[in-house]
Amino acid sequence: MSKTIEDLRAVLFDALEGVKSGTLSVEKAKCISELSQVMVNSARVEVENAKVTGKKSGAFLEPKQELPNGITGTTIHKIR
């Protein structure tokens, strides 16, 4: 499993659908929710630390890639 915010959202939406359909217990959904909140809070702390220390990357933050001369930005398109 990849570890991106999109993956976390997918797990949460799957849990929501599971509770709605009755295939996932509310207790398990609460556990998923609590663990997700811990991950979000950890990322929040890392972002705040990066602001204070001036770091550009960390465990949750991907390092900024240098662009070739003349390239000012990128756009990533995803096919779903």
Sequence and secondary structure as in RCSB ss.txt:
>XXXX:A:sequence
MSKTIEDLRAVLFDALEGVKSGTLSVEKAKCISELSQVMVNSARVEVENAKVTGKKSGAFLEPKQELPNGITGTT
IHKIR
>XXXX:A:secstr
   SHHHHHHHHHHHHHHHHHTSS HHHHHHHHHHHHHHHHHHHHHHHHHHHH  S  SSS       TT     
     
